[in-house]
């Protein structure tokens, strides 16, 4: 009997833990597919980045146009906070979850929680490693990395010395943009230094200062997003060096910097379109329609010549 009691207690705790994920009856997802009764939960990796603000705006505009409600939460680039945020959205009885992961591995537990309750999940810009995701709406990050590398080869020639500012470790966008870049760079460029700056402008500035000190002959920088690229430009200007900088996203500050002759180029995404298409995909899933496992959004290389 003494051996059985701990086993029974463990099983009871497991059942109670599973039940705790269940939203109250009044907050459970609606079975009604009338658009005006649909509640969307949107979890964004950070709203301290113009790209993701534009993506959020795209979600809200598409939802508003169809009379749907949106609950937005900001993970502030904290993977643990994002998991808690998603659990809160589940408790609020959202009908569909749109998630822009901070960390593609860490978010998997939250995706699996939604799966267990039958709540569809759509990911935006970055994927989740585990759990069932109805579709990923994103640009082709690997192709974008290749576009950046090809531009640097065209501008500087083969063998040019390049520094790489990487995004948040664990994010699929970091892996994919880096992979695409190295598909070309490993054969045609000399990547003399690479370091993470977590998709952040201030970190981009500080990291670039250190890279310039250790590698004074750097000819160009590829940053995995525009925020890091803009930070790198500040460091380069302070050093007095002439270094070409390529970013990724195409946010407003980056476009303005290109117009001003500071940023050389950016691989431009369409964040508002990503948001709008994610809403449309979520509605399709709720209606029982088939959706593609990935929904691509076109990219373009923006330079002064294309502006």
Backbone bond lengths (Angstrom), bond angles and torsions (degrees), N, CA, C in turn:
res aa  C-N    CA-C-N  psi(-1)  N-CA   C-N-CA  omega(-1)  CA-C   N-CA-C  phi
1 X - - - 1.469 - - 1.526 110.78 -
2 X 1.359 115.39 -39.08 1.468 119.31 -178.50 1.526 110.78 -64.33
3 X 1.366 115.98 -31.99 1.463 119.23 -179.70 1.524 111.44 -76.01
4 X 1.349 114.89 -28.69 1.461 119.34 -176.86 1.522 112.01 -76.21
5 X 1.344 116.43 -35.58 1.474 120.37 -175.81 1.534 112.75 -57.56
6 X 1.353 118.84 -48.94 1.478 117.74 179.03 1.521 112.62 -59.63
7 X 1.371 116.03 -36.23 1.462 119.83 179.27 1.515 111.05 -64.58
8 X 1.336 116.41 -44.27 1.466 120.79 178.47 1.523 111.19 -63.18
9 X 1.330 115.89 -40.33 1.466 119.91 179.24 1.522 110.51 -63.04
10 X 1.349 116.22 -42.66 1.463 119.97 179.74 1.508 111.88 -62.78
11 X 1.343 115.76 -42.58 1.459 119.51 178.80 1.516 111.33 -64.32
12 X 1.325 116.76 -38.26 1.472 120.91 179.26 1.515 111.11 -63.17
13 X 1.340 116.01 -42.94 1.472 119.77 179.66 1.517 110.75 -65.18
14 X 1.342 116.93 -37.17 1.458 120.51 179.21 1.521 110.76 -63.72
15 X 1.331 116.44 -43.79 1.462 120.90 179.34 1.512 111.01 -65.12
16 X 1.336 116.27 -43.18 1.469 119.75 179.19 1.522 111.20 -63.51
17 X 1.356 116.30 -38.41 1.462 119.99 178.98 1.505 111.34 -63.26
18 X 1.333 116.30 -41.81 1.463 120.04 179.03 1.517 110.77 -65.47
19 X 1.339 116.15 -40.12 1.464 119.86 -179.57 1.519 112.02 -65.74
20 X 1.351 116.46 -28.89 1.465 119.37 -176.99 1.517 111.91 -65.14
21 X 1.355 117.30 -20.95 1.455 120.16 178.81 1.516 111.30 -76.04
22 X 1.336 116.20 -20.74 1.454 119.99 -177.27 1.528 110.37 -69.19
23 X 1.342 119.06 127.51 1.458 120.57 173.93 1.523 109.10 -70.35
24 X 1.333 118.08 157.15 1.454 119.78 175.49 1.520 110.55 -61.06
25 X 1.332 116.24 159.04 1.467 120.90 -175.68 1.521 112.47 -52.87
26 X 1.352 117.00 -41.77 1.462 120.15 -176.01 1.525 112.31 -68.92
27 X 1.339 115.29 -19.63 1.470 118.68 -176.09 1.519 113.14 -106.00
28 X 1.338 117.95 3.33 1.456 119.23 -178.36 1.528 110.57 -66.90
29 X 1.349 116.57 149.16 1.469 120.16 -179.16 1.519 111.92 -53.84
30 X 1.316 114.62 139.40 1.460 120.32 179.57 1.520 110.31 -72.18
31 X 1.325 116.84 144.67 1.457 121.52 174.11 1.522 110.56 -89.39
32 X 1.332 116.03 -2.91 1.467 122.50 -179.01 1.523 108.91 -81.77
33 X 1.335 117.66 124.74 1.468 120.20 -179.53 1.526 112.21 -95.95
34 X 1.334 117.20 12.20 1.458 120.78 171.20 1.530 107.31 -62.85
35 X 1.332 117.84 123.04 1.461 121.67 -173.00 1.521 112.85 -54.25
36 X 1.324 118.06 -35.80 1.456 120.40 -175.42 1.524 112.46 -71.50
37 X 1.331 117.02 -10.42 1.464 120.30 178.59 1.526 112.30 -104.04
38 X 1.320 117.46 3.79 1.464 121.17 -176.78 1.535 110.26 -88.13
39 X 1.339 115.31 133.20 1.464 121.45 175.34 1.532 108.08 -112.50
40 X 1.323 115.85 124.06 1.462 122.39 -179.13 1.518 109.43 -102.17
41 X 1.308 116.45 134.20 1.461 121.44 171.66 1.515 109.18 -104.16
42 X 1.334 117.01 124.40 1.467 121.80 -179.70 1.522 109.75 -117.75
43 X 1.322 116.60 118.29 1.464 122.54 175.72 1.526 108.44 -109.05
44 X 1.340 115.37 117.21 1.469 122.07 -177.15 1.526 109.39 -106.90
45 X 1.329 116.71 140.64 1.471 120.52 -178.18 1.520 111.58 -60.88
46 X 1.330 117.14 -42.25 1.466 121.62 176.27 1.524 109.79 -161.95
47 X 1.316 115.51 140.97 1.469 120.31 173.54 1.528 110.14 -103.31
48 X 1.336 115.17 16.33 1.462 120.52 174.67 1.531 109.45 -99.61
49 X 1.322 114.87 34.29 1.458 122.11 -178.07 1.527 107.15 -149.15
50 X 1.329 117.93 121.20 1.469 120.71 -175.41 1.526 113.89 -55.48
51 X 1.329 116.92 -32.03 1.457 120.03 -179.67 1.528 110.71 -61.02
52 X 1.316 116.31 -47.16 1.460 119.77 -176.58 1.525 111.98 -76.19
53 X 1.326 116.67 -25.62 1.466 119.41 172.35 1.528 109.28 -64.80
54 X 1.327 116.69 -43.66 1.477 120.82 178.16 1.523 110.66 -63.54
55 X 1.317 116.80 -38.70 1.463 120.64 178.15 1.531 110.52 -63.15
56 X 1.320 116.07 -44.85 1.478 121.36 176.13 1.528 110.16 -59.19
57 X 1.328 116.47 -43.79 1.470 120.53 179.38 1.532 110.83 -59.68
58 X 1.334 116.07 -38.37 1.458 120.21 178.64 1.517 112.08 -64.67
59 X 1.341 116.24 -40.05 1.473 120.66 176.75 1.526 110.01 -63.05
60 X 1.325 115.79 -48.85 1.465 119.96 -175.64 1.524 111.72 -65.71
61 X 1.325 117.37 -38.33 1.465 120.53 -179.03 1.528 110.59 -66.42
62 X 1.334 116.86 -44.13 1.462 120.70 -179.91 1.528 110.59 -66.28
63 X 1.321 116.65 -40.79 1.472 120.29 179.03 1.531 110.84 -65.50
64 X 1.324 115.91 -44.00 1.471 119.87 -179.77 1.522 111.08 -62.28
65 X 1.323 116.43 -39.73 1.465 120.57 -179.17 1.527 111.99 -62.63
66 X 1.339 115.42 -22.53 1.463 120.28 -179.19 1.528 112.67 -110.99
67 X 1.334 116.19 10.39 1.456 120.49 175.58 1.514 115.02 73.64
68 X 1.326 117.65 22.43 1.466 121.19 -179.09 1.524 111.55 -97.40
69 X 1.327 116.30 153.13 1.461 121.91 176.87 1.526 110.15 -92.50
70 X 1.348 116.33 146.33 1.462 121.56 176.90 1.524 109.00 -129.00
71 X 1.322 116.77 131.22 1.460 122.85 171.92 1.528 106.81 -108.67
72 X 1.339 117.12 119.77 1.466 121.76 -175.19 1.525 110.33 -108.53
73 X 1.331 116.38 133.89 1.461 121.55 174.26 1.524 109.14 -127.46
74 X 1.322 115.99 145.05 1.465 123.34 -176.07 1.530 108.74 -111.37
75 X 1.336 117.23 116.59 1.468 121.29 -178.15 1.525 112.83 -76.33
76 X 1.319 117.46 -13.73 1.468 122.40 179.84 1.533 111.85 54.65
77 X 1.341 114.82 37.73 1.474 122.07 179.34 1.528 113.25 59.05
78 X 1.323 116.65 27.38 1.462 122.82 -179.94 1.525 107.88 -115.42
79 X 1.339 116.68 110.61 1.460 120.60 -175.19 1.528 112.23 -62.17
80 X 1.336 117.39 -39.36 1.469 120.83 179.42 1.525 110.82 -65.50
81 X 1.338 116.41 -41.61 1.462 119.98 178.31 1.520 110.45 -63.60
82 X 1.323 116.94 -37.58 1.459 119.33 -178.92 1.526 111.42 -64.56
83 X 1.326 116.79 -39.84 1.469 119.67 177.76 1.527 109.77 -60.73
84 X 1.335 116.56 -44.93 1.474 120.29 178.71 1.526 111.18 -64.31
85 X 1.336 116.16 -39.25 1.473 120.56 178.75 1.530 111.04 -59.66
86 X 1.333 115.53 -44.62 1.464 119.62 -178.44 1.522 110.39 -66.43
87 X 1.332 116.93 -40.44 1.470 119.66 176.74 1.531 110.34 -60.86
88 X 1.336 117.14 -37.82 1.475 120.68 177.15 1.529 110.94 -64.73
89 X 1.332 116.70 -41.35 1.464 119.99 178.16 1.536 110.57 -62.32
90 X 1.329 115.71 -39.25 1.464 119.58 176.97 1.530 110.13 -60.93
91 X 1.335 116.00 -43.11 1.458 120.54 179.40 1.530 112.18 -63.29
92 X 1.327 115.48 -28.17 1.467 119.84 179.01 1.533 112.53 -80.80
93 X 1.320 116.34 -2.57 1.461 119.92 174.33 1.504 115.33 76.44
94 X 1.348 117.25 37.55 1.462 118.77 176.96 1.528 109.36 -67.23
95 X 1.321 115.83 151.00 1.469 121.29 -179.53 1.519 112.26 -86.30
96 X 1.318 116.62 -28.01 1.462 121.34 179.64 1.519 108.40 -148.87
97 X 1.321 116.70 144.81 1.461 122.25 179.98 1.524 110.11 -109.78
98 X 1.327 116.12 127.46 1.464 122.47 171.38 1.523 106.11 -108.05
99 X 1.312 117.39 118.71 1.462 121.21 -174.51 1.523 110.77 -124.08
100 X 1.325 115.21 127.15 1.464 123.22 171.81 1.537 105.82 -106.98
101 X 1.322 117.58 94.42 1.468 120.46 -169.40 1.528 114.54 -64.33
102 X 1.320 114.87 140.36 1.465 120.87 168.06 1.520 109.23 -75.04
103 X 1.333 116.08 -45.34 1.460 123.34 179.39 1.520 107.74 -132.38
104 X 1.318 116.53 120.52 1.465 120.96 -173.15 1.526 113.17 -66.07
105 X 1.327 117.27 -28.02 1.465 120.39 178.01 1.526 110.36 -80.94
106 X 1.328 116.84 -48.01 1.459 120.95 -174.94 1.527 112.72 -62.69
107 X 1.327 117.32 -34.96 1.471 120.21 -175.70 1.520 111.58 -70.57
108 X 1.327 117.92 -13.17 1.467 121.28 -175.74 1.519 113.09 -56.34
109 X 1.341 117.66 -37.78 1.469 119.78 -178.92 1.523 111.18 -64.02
110 X 1.337 116.45 -37.86 1.465 119.84 179.40 1.524 110.49 -69.89
111 X 1.325 116.61 -37.63 1.466 120.41 177.22 1.524 109.76 -62.57
112 X 1.316 116.68 -42.68 1.457 121.28 -179.94 1.530 111.47 -65.99
113 X 1.336 117.00 -34.25 1.466 120.35 175.52 1.528 110.53 -61.87
114 X 1.334 115.75 -44.60 1.466 120.04 178.32 1.528 110.39 -64.33
115 X 1.335 116.55 -41.27 1.466 120.80 178.51 1.524 111.83 -56.92
116 X 1.345 115.91 -41.43 1.459 120.46 -176.25 1.522 112.05 -65.58
117 X 1.334 116.07 -20.66 1.467 120.93 -179.79 1.528 112.42 -105.22
118 X 1.325 116.19 4.11 1.459 119.38 177.71 1.516 114.58 75.95
119 X 1.334 117.34 21.27 1.472 121.12 178.63 1.523 108.70 -92.02
120 X 1.327 119.06 119.32 1.470 120.65 -179.48 1.531 111.71 -64.13
121 X 1.327 115.54 145.20 1.467 122.12 179.30 1.520 109.64 -122.40
122 X 1.325 115.38 129.21 1.465 122.51 172.86 1.526 106.71 -119.15
123 X 1.325 118.09 130.44 1.461 120.04 177.36 1.525 110.11 -102.54
124 X 1.335 115.05 149.41 1.461 122.26 -176.25 1.522 109.99 -122.19
125 X 1.302 117.28 127.79 1.465 126.17 173.49 1.526 113.12 70.98
126 X 1.332 117.62 -35.35 1.466 121.65 179.79 1.521 108.44 -134.05
127 X 1.321 116.28 150.60 1.456 120.58 -176.21 1.524 111.80 -95.65
128 X 1.321 116.25 173.56 1.464 123.57 170.49 1.519 107.38 -110.83
129 X 1.330 117.02 139.11 1.462 119.96 -175.35 1.523 112.62 -73.28
130 X 1.344 116.97 -34.58 1.460 120.46 -177.93 1.522 109.91 -132.36
131 X 1.329 115.37 167.55 1.453 120.21 -176.17 1.519 110.14 90.26
132 X 1.317 115.56 163.91 1.460 120.75 -178.09 1.526 110.58 -91.79
133 X 1.312 115.75 115.40 1.462 122.60 177.52 1.528 107.59 -110.35
134 X 1.327 116.58 125.59 1.469 120.29 -177.51 1.520 111.14 -61.37
135 X 1.335 115.82 -43.46 1.469 120.01 177.93 1.519 109.70 -163.60
136 X 1.305 116.54 155.33 1.464 123.96 172.20 1.519 107.39 -109.49
137 X 1.331 116.60 122.20 1.462 122.11 176.48 1.528 107.05 -101.95
138 X 1.304 116.76 114.57 1.468 118.29 -176.92 1.519 110.33 -163.71
139 X 1.315 113.82 167.44 1.456 120.36 168.66 1.526 107.64 -75.73
140 X 1.318 116.59 165.05 1.463 120.98 174.27 1.526 106.71 -82.56
141 X 1.335 115.31 91.15 1.464 120.16 -174.28 1.526 112.76 -62.17
142 X 1.317 115.85 -36.41 1.466 118.55 179.84 1.534 110.24 -65.07
143 X 1.322 116.12 -43.74 1.469 119.61 177.83 1.531 110.29 -62.60
144 X 1.328 116.90 -38.44 1.462 120.43 178.62 1.516 112.24 -62.51
145 X 1.336 117.15 -39.51 1.463 120.52 176.29 1.518 111.48 -62.79
146 X 1.335 115.76 -38.98 1.472 119.98 177.06 1.528 110.83 -64.81
147 X 1.337 116.78 -39.92 1.465 120.58 179.01 1.525 110.68 -60.29
148 X 1.329 116.57 -41.41 1.469 120.60 179.46 1.520 110.98 -64.08
149 X 1.327 116.86 -44.44 1.470 120.38 -179.59 1.522 111.58 -64.24
150 X 1.323 116.67 -43.22 1.470 120.48 179.31 1.526 110.97 -61.38
151 X 1.333 116.21 -39.31 1.463 119.99 178.54 1.535 110.41 -61.94
152 X 1.322 116.89 -43.03 1.467 120.27 -179.61 1.525 111.28 -65.24
153 X 1.323 116.36 -39.20 1.470 119.59 176.56 1.525 110.06 -63.15
154 X 1.323 117.04 -43.92 1.466 121.31 179.71 1.524 111.58 -62.25
155 X 1.335 116.84 -38.25 1.456 120.77 -175.85 1.529 113.30 -80.68
156 X 1.336 117.04 -36.46 1.469 120.66 -170.24 1.521 114.22 -116.66
157 X 1.317 116.42 -13.88 1.458 119.70 -177.41 1.520 112.01 86.98
158 X 1.324 115.70 166.52 1.457 120.26 -179.16 1.524 111.44 -68.42
159 X 1.332 115.57 146.38 1.463 121.32 178.23 1.504 114.82 86.39
160 X 1.331 118.39 1.75 1.474 121.05 179.41 1.528 109.96 -62.51
161 X 1.332 115.39 145.09 1.470 121.60 -177.54 1.535 109.30 -85.61
162 X 1.324 115.41 120.93 1.460 121.85 -171.93 1.526 110.96 -123.54
163 X 1.325 116.16 143.22 1.463 122.34 169.59 1.529 107.73 -108.96
164 X 1.317 115.78 147.80 1.467 121.37 -178.77 1.521 110.06 -123.68
165 X 1.332 116.27 124.75 1.464 121.77 174.94 1.526 107.54 -100.07
166 X 1.322 115.93 113.27 1.461 121.29 -174.63 1.531 111.39 -91.11
167 X 1.335 114.76 155.69 1.461 120.94 -179.96 1.512 112.69 -82.18
168 X 1.334 116.26 -161.28 1.461 122.12 -178.16 1.529 109.63 -62.77
169 X 1.342 118.73 125.15 1.463 120.27 176.92 1.532 110.51 -59.29
170 X 1.307 117.01 135.34 1.460 120.43 179.58 1.514 113.97 95.87
171 X 1.332 117.72 -18.45 1.468 120.53 178.38 1.526 109.04 -77.39
172 X 1.327 116.60 136.71 1.468 119.69 -178.74 1.524 111.02 -61.85
173 X 1.344 117.68 -34.24 1.467 120.23 179.51 1.527 110.87 -62.26
174 X 1.326 116.72 -37.15 1.466 120.97 177.74 1.521 110.25 -62.95
175 X 1.322 115.92 -48.96 1.464 119.97 -179.24 1.523 111.78 -62.82
176 X 1.328 116.32 -46.03 1.467 120.50 -173.41 1.526 111.99 -71.27
177 X 1.333 117.07 -42.57 1.466 119.17 178.65 1.522 110.51 -65.76
178 X 1.339 115.28 -41.02 1.460 119.28 177.40 1.522 111.79 -63.77
179 X 1.332 116.76 -42.48 1.466 120.48 -179.99 1.529 110.63 -61.79
180 X 1.343 116.21 -47.27 1.455 119.58 179.65 1.519 111.87 -60.38
181 X 1.322 115.92 -43.67 1.460 120.71 179.42 1.520 110.93 -59.77
182 X 1.331 116.41 -45.87 1.467 120.02 -177.17 1.521 112.69 -74.80
183 X 1.321 118.02 -19.74 1.474 119.74 173.21 1.528 110.63 -55.19
184 X 1.317 115.64 -35.11 1.477 121.63 -179.91 1.523 111.02 -99.46
185 X 1.338 116.13 -46.57 1.463 121.45 -171.77 1.521 113.08 -63.72
186 X 1.318 117.89 -35.99 1.468 119.36 -177.12 1.519 112.19 -63.71
187 X 1.327 116.79 -24.87 1.462 120.34 179.99 1.530 112.96 -97.92
188 X 1.341 116.60 -27.43 1.456 118.37 -169.78 1.527 115.76 -123.17
189 X 1.342 117.57 -8.72 1.460 120.97 179.40 1.524 109.54 -128.62
190 X 1.310 115.93 166.78 1.468 121.27 177.10 1.528 108.07 -113.25
191 X 1.349 116.28 97.05 1.467 120.58 -179.90 1.528 107.31 -81.57
192 X 1.332 115.50 100.48 1.466 120.33 -172.54 1.525 112.83 -85.98
193 X 1.340 117.33 -17.80 1.474 120.10 -179.82 1.515 109.90 -158.99
194 X 1.323 116.21 143.42 1.462 120.53 172.28 1.520 108.71 -147.83
195 X 1.328 113.85 142.41 1.468 119.15 -176.51 1.528 108.98 -157.06
196 X 1.321 116.86 147.01 1.451 119.80 179.13 1.528 111.30 -75.65
197 X 1.330 115.11 144.51 1.464 121.55 171.50 1.526 109.46 -133.40
198 X 1.339 115.57 15.88 1.476 122.74 167.36 1.523 114.97 56.78
199 X 1.327 117.15 32.03 1.469 121.56 177.98 1.534 112.29 61.51
200 X 1.318 118.54 21.64 1.472 122.54 -172.51 1.529 110.95 -114.99
201 X 1.328 117.34 137.87 1.465 121.27 -175.99 1.527 112.36 -66.59
202 X 1.319 116.76 -45.40 1.472 119.73 -179.72 1.521 111.10 -63.88
203 X 1.326 116.47 -41.92 1.462 119.52 177.30 1.524 110.83 -66.24
204 X 1.341 116.57 -34.15 1.454 120.18 176.09 1.523 111.25 -61.05
205 X 1.329 116.20 -41.89 1.466 121.85 177.76 1.527 110.76 -62.19
206 X 1.328 116.60 -52.40 1.471 120.76 -176.31 1.527 111.94 -65.28
207 X 1.330 115.89 -42.32 1.465 119.75 -179.61 1.520 111.26 -65.81
208 X 1.331 116.21 -39.86 1.460 119.73 -179.96 1.520 111.37 -66.05
209 X 1.313 117.32 -37.53 1.470 120.49 176.27 1.529 110.24 -57.21
210 X 1.333 116.14 -45.01 1.469 120.34 -179.72 1.530 111.75 -67.02
211 X 1.337 116.24 -40.33 1.463 119.58 -179.35 1.528 111.62 -65.66
212 X 1.318 116.34 -37.57 1.464 120.14 179.35 1.526 111.83 -66.93
213 X 1.323 115.57 -35.87 1.471 118.99 178.85 1.520 111.09 -67.47
214 X 1.337 115.55 -39.51 1.462 119.19 -178.48 1.517 114.09 -84.15
215 X 1.344 116.47 -17.75 1.470 121.26 -176.80 1.531 109.47 -139.01
216 X 1.316 117.34 72.44 1.472 120.72 -173.74 1.524 114.81 -65.51
217 X 1.350 117.09 -12.40 1.463 119.63 -177.59 1.528 113.18 -98.97
218 X 1.343 117.61 15.34 1.467 120.92 177.82 1.529 109.93 -59.91
219 X 1.332 116.14 133.11 1.460 121.25 179.81 1.528 113.16 -101.42
220 X 1.333 116.43 -23.84 1.464 119.52 -177.68 1.524 110.28 -158.95
221 X 1.334 114.20 163.21 1.463 121.47 179.38 1.526 108.68 -131.79
222 X 1.330 115.60 134.00 1.466 120.09 166.93 1.524 107.57 -109.58
223 X 1.330 116.34 118.83 1.466 122.01 177.77 1.527 108.76 -106.11
224 X 1.317 116.72 137.25 1.460 121.16 -176.79 1.523 113.60 -68.85
225 X 1.328 117.76 -9.79 1.473 119.69 169.19 1.523 109.80 -152.56
226 X 1.330 115.84 169.85 1.468 120.88 -176.06 1.520 112.52 -69.29
227 X 1.331 117.17 -33.94 1.461 119.29 -178.41 1.523 110.60 -60.50
228 X 1.318 117.69 -46.33 1.466 120.32 177.35 1.527 110.76 -65.73
229 X 1.325 116.70 -37.49 1.462 120.27 179.46 1.527 110.97 -62.06
230 X 1.322 116.50 -42.56 1.462 120.56 -179.57 1.528 111.26 -67.72
231 X 1.324 116.75 -35.37 1.464 120.03 174.03 1.518 111.08 -65.51
232 X 1.341 115.98 -41.00 1.462 120.53 179.52 1.522 111.19 -62.15
233 X 1.330 116.79 -38.18 1.466 120.88 179.02 1.529 110.77 -60.96
234 X 1.320 116.93 -40.20 1.473 120.15 178.09 1.523 110.66 -60.09
235 X 1.329 116.42 -43.58 1.465 120.56 179.58 1.523 110.98 -65.41
236 X 1.328 116.42 -41.70 1.468 121.29 -179.08 1.527 110.76 -64.87
237 X 1.330 116.78 -42.76 1.467 120.36 178.63 1.526 111.14 -61.64
238 X 1.335 116.05 -40.89 1.474 119.95 179.79 1.532 111.56 -65.59
239 X 1.345 115.87 -30.12 1.474 119.74 -178.34 1.520 112.30 -80.27
240 X 1.338 116.00 -17.74 1.460 119.99 -178.19 1.518 113.90 79.58
241 X 1.329 116.50 7.68 1.464 120.07 -178.56 1.533 110.98 -86.21
242 X 1.324 115.40 163.97 1.465 121.82 176.85 1.529 107.60 -111.02
243 X 1.330 115.93 97.37 1.462 121.44 -176.02 1.523 109.18 -127.37
244 X 1.315 116.56 129.57 1.448 122.46 -179.88 1.540 109.05 -77.47
245 X 1.344 117.55 136.72 1.470 121.52 -177.54 1.531 110.57 -126.32
246 X 1.333 115.15 131.49 1.466 122.05 176.31 1.524 108.58 -120.39
247 X 1.329 116.11 130.72 1.460 121.33 178.09 1.520 111.51 -110.41
248 X 1.338 114.24 -167.38 1.468 119.67 -177.59 1.526 107.32 -152.39
249 X 1.300 117.92 125.07 1.475 127.73 174.79 1.519 111.34 139.86
250 X 1.359 116.05 -48.94 1.462 118.78 -177.70 1.510 113.01 81.18
251 X 1.353 117.60 35.96 1.461 118.36 178.32 1.531 111.29 -75.72
252 X 1.313 115.68 169.63 1.470 120.55 -172.05 1.522 112.36 -59.78
253 X 1.338 116.94 -42.37 1.467 120.11 179.75 1.528 110.96 -62.35
254 X 1.319 116.14 -37.15 1.465 119.90 179.67 1.526 111.01 -67.75
255 X 1.317 116.77 -43.66 1.468 120.37 178.99 1.526 110.46 -62.01
256 X 1.319 116.33 -41.78 1.473 120.16 177.22 1.521 111.16 -62.85
257 X 1.332 116.22 -38.78 1.466 120.41 179.41 1.528 110.84 -66.57
258 X 1.319 117.50 -36.45 1.472 120.89 175.22 1.527 109.89 -64.30
259 X 1.330 116.03 -44.62 1.468 120.36 178.44 1.529 111.66 -59.50
260 X 1.343 115.94 -33.28 1.470 121.35 -179.37 1.526 112.79 -84.03
261 X 1.340 116.80 -0.99 1.456 120.44 177.76 1.513 114.37 79.28
262 X 1.329 117.59 19.93 1.470 120.64 -179.31 1.530 111.23 -99.13
263 X 1.316 117.63 -62.17 1.458 121.34 175.36 1.524 108.46 -76.71
264 X 1.318 117.23 132.69 1.464 120.68 -176.16 1.522 112.02 -76.56
265 X 1.339 116.03 -42.52 1.468 119.66 -176.94 1.523 109.72 -163.57
266 X 1.323 115.32 160.46 1.464 121.12 171.32 1.519 108.72 -142.76
267 X 1.320 115.48 143.91 1.464 121.40 173.10 1.525 105.66 -85.56
268 X 1.315 115.92 105.00 1.474 120.73 -168.58 1.525 112.07 -87.80
269 X 1.323 113.89 127.73 1.452 121.70 171.76 1.535 108.72 -96.42
270 X 1.334 115.67 -179.43 1.459 122.07 175.71 1.531 108.39 -126.06
271 X 1.329 116.90 79.70 1.470 120.13 -172.61 1.530 114.15 -60.74
272 X 1.327 117.30 -37.46 1.467 118.29 179.47 1.524 110.78 -66.23
273 X 1.332 116.46 -35.82 1.458 120.50 177.80 1.534 110.40 -67.59
274 X 1.335 116.92 -38.14 1.461 120.64 176.43 1.530 109.63 -58.50
275 X 1.347 116.07 -45.67 1.458 120.42 179.44 1.513 112.92 -62.41
276 X 1.329 116.42 -45.58 1.468 120.91 -178.49 1.529 111.06 -64.43
277 X 1.329 116.95 -44.03 1.462 120.44 -179.16 1.527 111.38 -66.65
278 X 1.338 117.15 -31.65 1.466 120.68 177.86 1.531 110.65 -65.33
279 X 1.327 116.23 -41.45 1.472 120.08 177.09 1.529 109.70 -62.19
280 X 1.318 116.53 -46.87 1.464 120.49 -179.89 1.528 111.38 -60.28
281 X 1.331 116.72 -40.13 1.468 120.81 179.17 1.524 110.72 -65.87
282 X 1.340 116.29 -41.47 1.455 120.12 178.55 1.520 112.37 -60.71
283 X 1.316 116.08 -41.57 1.473 121.12 178.56 1.529 109.94 -65.54
284 X 1.325 116.90 -42.32 1.463 120.43 178.96 1.527 111.24 -59.24
285 X 1.329 116.25 -42.82 1.468 120.18 179.92 1.531 110.05 -63.59
286 X 1.331 117.03 -43.68 1.460 120.67 179.68 1.526 111.58 -62.03
287 X 1.310 116.23 -32.10 1.466 120.35 -179.77 1.528 112.51 -83.65
288 X 1.326 115.93 -1.95 1.456 119.28 179.23 1.509 114.36 85.06
289 X 1.328 116.86 11.31 1.466 120.62 178.68 1.527 110.37 -82.44
290 X 1.312 116.77 148.98 1.463 120.73 177.17 1.528 110.08 -76.49
291 X 1.334 115.67 140.30 1.468 120.55 174.75 1.524 108.26 -126.93
292 X 1.319 116.00 152.08 1.459 120.56 176.61 1.532 109.67 -67.05
293 X 1.339 117.15 150.51 1.466 120.75 -179.18 1.524 111.52 -66.75
294 X 1.318 117.40 -26.42 1.465 121.41 173.01 1.522 108.86 -134.24
295 X 1.313 115.75 139.32 1.463 121.34 177.02 1.529 106.76 -117.59
296 X 1.333 117.65 105.46 1.465 120.39 -175.81 1.529 112.24 -80.08
297 X 1.317 114.59 144.84 1.469 121.67 175.73 1.535 106.79 -119.37
298 X 1.330 118.85 127.17 1.475 121.62 -172.91 1.529 114.15 -59.41
299 X 1.331 114.61 149.51 1.463 124.12 175.66 1.528 110.00 -112.00
300 X 1.328 116.42 158.67 1.472 119.71 170.12 1.524 108.94 -149.87
301 X 1.314 115.93 147.02 1.459 121.54 177.71 1.520 108.29 -86.73
302 X 1.334 116.22 122.88 1.461 121.38 -179.29 1.525 109.47 -107.20
303 X 1.343 116.16 125.43 1.465 123.39 174.30 1.516 107.86 -133.17
304 X 1.322 117.15 179.11 1.467 119.71 176.11 1.524 110.63 -61.22
305 X 1.322 116.88 -31.91 1.458 121.09 -178.31 1.531 112.39 -71.04
306 X 1.346 117.26 -26.05 1.461 120.18 -178.23 1.523 112.68 -96.47
307 X 1.330 116.32 -9.29 1.465 120.36 -178.50 1.540 111.53 -76.17
